[in-house]
Amino acid sequence: MNISEFKSLLAKSEFTSKEILEVLAKDENLDVRISVAKNQKLPKEILEFLAKDENPNVRKYVSKNKNATKKILEILAKDEKYSIRESVALNPNTSKEILEVLVKDEDYFVRESVAQNLNAPKKILKFLSKDKDWYVRACIARNPKIPKEILEVLAKDEYLLVRESVAINPNVPKEILKILAKDESYYVRECVAQNPKTLKEIK
């Protein structure tokens, strides 16, 4: 084991002291700094420091960290790299205010990640259900927190994969499953048949 590998092990450990982590967060070796950013016991002060790291891979792991504060996530929500904004959108700590900004992101991968966030409020889910990209609408259709009225609209979507996503949603109402059971697409009907909530008479 070389010195960088040893430092990386130290950086990942939940038992490493704050003082040592502060030193490792400034290490010239990229892998060491990434390991620090991955540490789920990392103090917020060190996360804030790493959120400004010059390397996007370090910032990405900061954006995924469960200890990332609202302030940190606000900074990273404006990052030039879409993959970092995508991770912010998926972070369960991301506030409604930040999600409201990311929901209008130019990159559909970011909007797709917002669609998967289980803390996204109804207003955001409704907004994304009308997204121009069908893949975003499909992600919304799979969100188990999505309200019935939005699922009803998506069940009539022109894109097959959106309707399929509605059919596999674990919380889709039986009334909607009945409608999709008569869908013109065999694949949609197959998804209905595989949904555990499907009525026996539909199957």
Secondary structure, 3 states (H helix, E strand, C coil): CCHHHHHHHHHHCCCCCHHHHHHHCCCCCHHHHHHHHHCCCCCHHHHHHHCCCCCHHHHHHHHHCCCCCHHHHHHHCCCCCHHHHHHHHHCCCCCHHHHHHHCCCCCHHHHHHHHHCCCCCHHHHHHHCCCCCHHHHHHHHHCCCCCHHHHHHHCCCCCHHHHHHHHHCCCCCHHHHHHHCCCCCHHHHHHHHHCCCCCCCCC
